[in-house]
Amino acid sequence: MFDYPTLSPQGITEQSFETIRRELSAANIILPSDTAPIVERMIHSTADFDFATITRFSTGAVQAGIHALGNGCAIITDVNMIRMGINASRVQQQGGTLHCFVADDDVRQRAAETGHTRSALGIRMAWEQGLLQDSIVVVGNAPTALFEIIRLMLEKEVRPALVIGVPVGFINVVESKEAFMKTTVVPWIVTQGRKGGSAVAVAIVNALLRLATGTRATETD
Amino acid sequence: MFDYPTLSPQGITEQSFETIRRELSAANIILPSDTAPIVERMIHSTADFDFATITRFSTGAVQAGIHALGNGCAIITDVNMIRMGINASRVQQQGGTLHCFVADDDVRQRAAETGHTRSALGIRMAWEQGLLQDSIVVVGNAPTALFEIIRLMLEKEVRPALVIGVPVGFINVVESKEAFMKTTVVPWIVTQGRKGGSAVAVAIVNALLRLATGTRATETD
């Protein structure tokens, strides 16, 4: 009989966070107490300590996120993988909703007609449906989705409660994040540089959901 | 009117891969031609060049994956986020199927009763349903899911066509991968060390699907 190490999910998470904190401390990295629960979760989801130094928060971004989630805000994601990774039962517990329009038939058709990306048009559709105001917008893949949010803020005066801007990649990604941080009038969490992605985006939202619902950091999703 | 850079999705992908190849070359990293399309996609999804050096393939693993996908094999994932990220229309095109049992009611109940992880019990349920033989099993999160595959290979003589073992994290993750590479009797793709995750797992499967369906590497999902 093959036996393998079994630890309670809580035990695994506790030991993981102890390891992360020990290694951050050994690297002389001190995280502010409000942003630490978010950044530690990002490292937990990637085993990549770069996120300790490249993750930027606008002043009050964590509190803005907790407040919006506690009020049952809409959460709009650029891709379905992120929607799927977010803890839906904690969202519902707060009366919130989850949306992603990237695979919507209308979005597909408009993308084929206009040459815009489906991700950007998915964000536009969320705006058309009146979902963006006071929402949390999560961009983990498409820089064009982040550019579209800038456009909607500038031209339509829409104001999400928080924008999580962590697209990943090599083309237009760095530019989209820099443009966003320069022009935005709403709270934001951004990973500077090329790194980011779906797993990172999900880690941020689920960490905020833990804080909003008073769930211990070591509780599994 | 706010204008932002628009490039065709193909154009973005082409430029991204040019950048990745240029930087690999500058770092004197030469990828074998059979595994390069997989590793380049992993870097594309993470902007993390570590995957060029930590990704290990058993001999013939890429061909085994292409062959299984071309035969319309079942794909079993440890978490739903990975199932959601895999290009379902390319899977269906080959007559294949996608499965994840982690959120199954039966699995939840057994986990509560036994203290095993839901991820490991999800893999066990796939075996009970006769899905594991000749399948592709994708583990992007839970080391216990990888340990469960070892157990099923040893005790039940089940033989997946390919195991993608890329769990991420700090506790039991490295150990699960080392144990798997030592004991396995089936083809595998593994990221050595702590790194891996859902986005990495999805990148590997979608790269194999591109090869199996004769889709150009720069075509978007």
Chai-1 contact restraints between the chains, C-beta under 6 A:
chainA,res_idxA,chainB,res_idxB,connection_type,confidence,min_distance_angstrom,max_distance_angstrom,comment,restraint_id
A,F2,B,R151,contact,1.0,0.0,6.0,A-B,restraint_1
A,F2,B,L154,contact,1.0,0.0,6.0,A-B,restraint_2
A,Y4,B,F147,contact,1.0,0.0,6.0,A-B,restraint_3
A,P5,B,N172,contact,1.0,0.0,6.0,A-B,restraint_4
A,I12,B,I171,contact,1.0,0.0,6.0,A-B,restraint_5
A,Q15,B,I171,contact,1.0,0.0,6.0,A-B,restraint_6
A,S16,B,F170,contact,1.0,0.0,6.0,A-B,restraint_7
A,S16,B,I171,contact,1.0,0.0,6.0,A-B,restraint_8
A,T19,B,F170,contact,1.0,0.0,6.0,A-B,restraint_9
A,A47,B,V168,contact,1.0,0.0,6.0,A-B,restraint_10
A,A47,B,R194,contact,1.0,0.0,6.0,A-B,restraint_11
A,A47,B,K195,contact,1.0,0.0,6.0,A-B,restraint_12
A,N80,B,M84,contact,1.0,0.0,6.0,A-B,restraint_13
A,M81,B,M81,contact,1.0,0.0,6.0,A-B,restraint_14
A,M81,B,M84,contact,1.0,0.0,6.0,A-B,restraint_15
A,M81,B,G85,contact,1.0,0.0,6.0,A-B,restraint_16
A,M84,B,N80,contact,1.0,0.0,6.0,A-B,restraint_17
A,M84,B,M81,contact,1.0,0.0,6.0,A-B,restraint_18
A,M84,B,M84,contact,1.0,0.0,6.0,A-B,restraint_19
A,G85,B,M81,contact,1.0,0.0,6.0,A-B,restraint_20
A,F147,B,Y4,contact,1.0,0.0,6.0,A-B,restraint_21
A,R151,B,F2,contact,1.0,0.0,6.0,A-B,restraint_22
A,L154,B,F2,contact,1.0,0.0,6.0,A-B,restraint_23
A,V168,B,A47,contact,1.0,0.0,6.0,A-B,restraint_24
A,F170,B,S16,contact,1.0,0.0,6.0,A-B,restraint_25
A,F170,B,T19,contact,1.0,0.0,6.0,A-B,restraint_26
A,I171,B,I12,contact,1.0,0.0,6.0,A-B,restraint_27
A,I171,B,Q15,contact,1.0,0.0,6.0,A-B,restraint_28
A,I171,B,S16,contact,1.0,0.0,6.0,A-B,restraint_29
A,N172,B,P5,contact,1.0,0.0,6.0,A-B,restraint_30
A,R194,B,A47,contact,1.0,0.0,6.0,A-B,restraint_31
A,K195,B,A47,contact,1.0,0.0,6.0,A-B,restraint_32
A,G197,B,A199,contact,1.0,0.0,6.0,A-B,restraint_33
A,S198,B,A199,contact,1.0,0.0,6.0,A-B,restraint_34
A,A199,B,G197,contact,1.0,0.0,6.0,A-B,restraint_35
A,A199,B,S198,contact,1.0,0.0,6.0,A-B,restraint_36
A,A199,B,A199,contact,1.0,0.0,6.0,A-B,restraint_37
